[in-house]
Amino acid sequence: MTPEELHERFWAEFPDAATTTNLGEPTVDVPSGVWVEALTFARDELGCGFFDFLTGVDELDEGFRVVVHVYSLEGRHHLLLRTLLPKEAPVLASAAGVYRGADWHERETCEMFGIVFEGHPNLVPLLLPDGFEGHPLRKDFVLAARVVKPWPGAKEPGEGGGAPSRRKNLPPGVPQGWGPNA
């Protein structure tokens, strides 16, 4: 199935979908309200039975984009499905009922971005230690390691070789007055 045929099939079923082709592969943006229906359509009608990955992208003020890549083993075509969620309330219906492989990916995306997948069978932390606060893949998450090591600075403590002293700058993304020396 060509990208143009995939676009036409999606437009016929989901008139609000926006389709593009990137590097010869079709990309479909759907409203979050039809997320599960679009994934089911891709699996059942387009033959995309192979689930590859699901992840999130922090689009700053726009919100969070959830991205799924699926593939048809029979038709040998790829499909990238995306939807955009508001930053204030990133909630999306779970895809785990359509693609069983989405289970782990949704848990990771919830933990790292704070996107809640409604209807997920077991949305518990997966990677971070107990008691960890925040969502480390959000662009507004401050990386504490950037404050501990001088910025810009030597690669290892004690290195420096007598270079002239420079004004101490905070690393990118670290607010003024934050860190152990504040």
N, C-alpha and C positions, 0 to 999 in steps of 0.2 A: 504494500500500500504506500503510495507516495505521500509526502507531506501535504500536498494540495488536497488529496482525497481525505486525509485525516482531518484537515481543517474544515472541509465541507461537511463531513459527517458530524463533527462537533457543533458547527454552526446550526445545522438542522435540528440537533437535539437540544442545544443550549444557546439560544440566540444572544444571551448576554456575555458569552465567552469572547475573549480577545485572543486571536491566534497570530503567531509569528513563526518564522523559520530562522534558526540560528545555526550556522555551519551545516546546513542541510537537514537539521533535525527539527521537528515540529515542537513548538512550545504553546501551551494553552493556559491562559489565565481565566479562572472561573470565580464567580462570587463565592464567598465562604458558605453561604446558605445551601449551595448545591454540591459541596465538596464530595460527600460520600456518593451521591448520584453520579457525578462525573467520573470518579474512580471505578464505580461499578460498570458504567458505560464503557470505559477504556478496557476493562477486563473482559466483559461479556460480549460486547459488540465489535470491539476493535482487536480482540484477541491478545491483548497485552496481559498475559497471565504471569509473567515474571516480574516480581517486585524487586527493584534494585536498591533504592534508598529513599529516605525521607529526612529532611533537615529543615532548619530555620535560617533566616537571614534577617539581621537587624537593619532595617531601612531607615533608621533614625526617626525623623518626624513623621514619615509615612506610616510607620508601624512595623509589623513583622510579616515577612513573606514565608509561607510554608511551601516547600518544593518537594515533589515526588517524581522519581524517574522509574518508568516501567518499560517493559520490552516484550515484543511478540516473538516467541521462538519460531512459530510457524511462518509468520509473515516477514520476519526479520526487520521489524521497524521499531524505532524508539519513540517514546513520548514523554515530554516533561510537562507535568501539571503543576500549576502554582495558584496560590490564593493569597490575598493580603488581609491581615488582621489589624485592628486598631491597637495602638501602643498601650492605651489605658486598660483594655480588657481583651488580651489575646486568648480567645477561647475558640476551639474548633472541634467539630465532631470527629471522633476517632475513626481511623481507616483500618484498624485491626480486624474488624468484621469483614472487610473486603479482601485485604491482603494480610494474612497471618504474620508475615514478616515485618509488618509495620509496628508491631507491639514494642520491640526493643527500641526502634528508632524514635517512636513517640515518647518513650520514657526518657531517652537521652535528650531529646529536644525540649521536653518539659523542664528537665533539670538544668540544662545549660542556658535556655532562653526565657523560661517562665511561661511558655505557651501551654495552656491546659487543654487536654484532649478529652472532651466529654464522652462518656460511655466506654472509656478505656478499661479493660478488665483488671488492671493492676498497676496504676500509675504511681509507683514508688521510686525513690531515688535509686540510681544505678551506678554512678561513677564517683561522686563526691563523698568525702567522709561525713559521718553523722554530725549534725549540728552546723554544717557549712551554711553560711548565709549569703544570699545573692545568686545571681545567674551570670557565670563568668564569660559567656559568649555575647552578652549584651555590650554594645559599644560604650555605654556609660558606666560599666563596671571598672573600678579602679584596681589596677594590678599592684598589689603591695610590694612585690619584688622590685618594681621600678623605683620605689622610694628607698629601699634598703641599700641598693648599690648606687654609688655616685653616678650622676648623669650630667653631661657625658663624663665618662670616667675610664679608669683602667679596666682591663679585662679581668684581672684578679687583684684582690687586696694586696697592697704593697708594691704593685707595679706603678710605674709612672716615670721613672728615670730622670727626675729633675726638670720636667717640663714646667714652664711658667704657670703659675696658678691662674685659673679661670674662674669667672663668676659662676657660682653654683646655680644651675637651672633645674627646674622641675622637669621630669620627663613628660612627654606628651600624654594628655588625658588625666593628669594628676592635679586636683584642685589646689589652690593656694591654701596653705595652713594645714595640709593633710600629711600625716606621717609621723615617725618617731621623733623628729626634731621640731615639731610644730609647737 
